[in-house]
Every structure is written in C-alpha cells, then in structure tokens.
C-alpha cells in the first residue's frame, strides 16, 4: 500500500514551517502532554507503570517501566524520552491521546477518534452526494428535462 504524503512537495512543507508554525521537535509538547495525561487519569505512577509493563509483555514489547522512569520521561529538562514503541501503551493506560496528538501536530496532523471518524466519512459522502446532485441537475437542464 502506497503511503500518503502530507504535503504535495517539499517546498510547501518548508514554507509552512517558516512562518510561525510549530517546531518539528515534538519532545517538549509530548512530555507536557504525558504529564497532563498522568495528572488527569486518576492512577498513581506505580499503577501506570505496572499496567504499562503488563500491556507491554502481552504485546511483545520488551520494556521495564518504573515510576522513576515515568518521572524522567515527563521532566522537561531531562534528556530521557519515552521510546515511541511505548507511547501507544502509555496512551492506552492513561486513556489519553494527548501525547500522540502532540507527536502528530508538528506535521499538521490531527488525531480523529471514535464518532469523529464516522462523522468525517459521512461528510465526505455528503459532499460527493451534493456534487452528484448538482451534476444530475445540470445534465437534466442540458437535455431539457
């Protein structure tokens, strides 16, 4: 399957980032989003690390997460960064997609989940239906019906 390009060419991507667009470095915002996810999820750091270890093992991801490692991952001044293979597990445990959204934001991507996916599919179908309706009316006018 051919991957989709985010931008039609390199120049449009570079221009987008010259004029006030977000930095391509996602680390500070991912760390901040992780900190917010921990705060909002209602679980202790011990519970989060235990559940991350459990899910990592079930999913064949080799990792050992501890509360102190979680603290390093969210510390803005620390050089420790969550391994990307653990980010989906962290999001699952905390119930937050904020860190994934922060990772996607620098390239202009937005996460869409749940009913929003169906809403977008409906909107695309509705636009297509309206275009076909206009085309049908125009053809009927052209043939005098």
C-alpha positions in Angstrom: 0.0 0.0 0.0 1.4 3.3 -1.0 1.8 5.8 1.9 0.1 9.2 1.6 2.2 12.3 1.5 1.3 15.0 4.0 2.4 17.8 1.6 2.4 17.9 -2.1 6.0 18.9 -2.3 9.0 19.7 0.0 8.7 23.4 -0.7 5.1 23.7 0.7 6.2 21.8 3.8 9.2 24.0 4.4 7.2 27.2 3.8 4.6 26.0 6.3 7.2 25.9 8.9 8.9 29.2 8.2 6.0 31.4 9.2 5.1 30.8 12.8 4.2 27.1 12.5 5.2 24.7 15.3 8.7 23.4 15.8 9.3 20.0 14.2 10.7 18.9 17.6 7.8 17.2 19.3 9.6 16.3 22.6 8.7 19.3 24.8 5.0 19.1 23.9 4.9 15.3 24.1 6.4 15.5 27.6 3.9 18.1 28.7 1.0 16.1 27.2 2.2 13.0 29.1 2.4 15.0 32.3 -1.2 16.2 31.8 -2.3 12.6 30.9 -0.8 11.3 34.2 -2.5 14.1 36.2 -5.9 13.5 34.6 -6.1 9.7 34.5 -6.6 9.2 38.2 -3.9 6.5 38.5 -0.8 6.6 40.5 2.6 6.4 38.8 3.0 2.9 40.3 -0.3 1.8 38.8 0.6 3.4 35.4 4.0 1.7 35.3 2.6 -1.7 36.4 -0.1 -1.6 33.8 2.3 -0.4 31.1 4.6 -3.4 31.9 1.6 -5.8 31.8 0.4 -4.5 28.4 4.0 -4.3 27.0 4.5 -8.0 27.9 1.2 -9.1 26.4 2.0 -7.2 23.2 5.6 -8.4 22.9 7.2 -5.1 23.6 10.3 -5.6 25.7 10.4 -2.8 28.4 10.6 -2.3 32.1 8.8 0.8 33.2 9.1 2.2 36.7 7.6 5.3 38.4 11.0 6.9 38.4 11.3 6.3 34.7 7.9 7.9 34.2 9.2 10.9 36.1 12.2 11.2 33.8 10.0 10.9 30.7 7.9 13.9 31.7 10.6 16.1 33.1 11.2 19.0 30.6 14.8 19.3 31.5 15.6 15.6 31.3 17.1 14.0 28.3 15.0 10.9 28.8 12.4 10.4 26.1 9.7 7.7 26.1 10.5 5.1 23.5 8.0 5.6 20.7 7.1 1.9 20.9 5.8 2.6 24.4 3.8 5.7 23.6 0.7 3.9 22.5 0.8 1.7 25.6 1.1 4.8 27.8 -1.8 6.4 26.0 -3.9 3.2 26.4 -3.1 3.1 30.2 -3.8 6.7 30.8 -6.8 6.9 28.5 -5.4 10.0 26.8 -4.4 10.6 23.2 -2.8 14.0 24.1 0.8 12.6 23.7 0.0 11.1 20.3 -1.6 14.4 19.2 1.5 16.3 20.4 3.6 14.0 18.3 1.5 14.4 15.2 1.0 18.2 15.5 4.3 19.4 14.1 3.5 18.0 10.6 0.0 19.4 10.7 -1.7 16.1 11.5 -4.7 15.9 13.8 -5.9 12.7 15.5 -9.5 11.7 14.9 -11.1 9.0 17.1 -14.5 7.4 17.7 -17.5 9.0 16.3 -15.4 11.7 14.6 -14.2 9.1 12.1 -17.8 8.3 11.1 -18.6 12.0 11.0 -15.8 12.6 8.6 -16.9 9.7 6.4 -20.4 11.0 6.4 -19.2 14.5 5.5 -17.2 13.1 2.5 -20.2 11.1 1.4 -22.5 14.1 1.7 -20.1 16.3 -0.3 -20.0 13.6 -3.0 -23.8 13.3 -3.0 -24.2 17.1 -3.4 -21.7 17.2 -6.2 -23.6 14.3 -8.0 -26.9 16.1 -7.4 -25.6 19.3 -9.0 -24.2 17.3 -11.9 -27.6 15.5 -12.3 -29.5 18.8 -12.3 -27.1 20.3 -14.9 -27.4 17.3 -17.2 -31.2 17.3 -16.9 -31.2 21.0 -17.8 -29.0 20.4 -20.8 -31.3 17.7 -22.2 -34.4 19.7 -21.3 -36.0 17.5 -18.7 
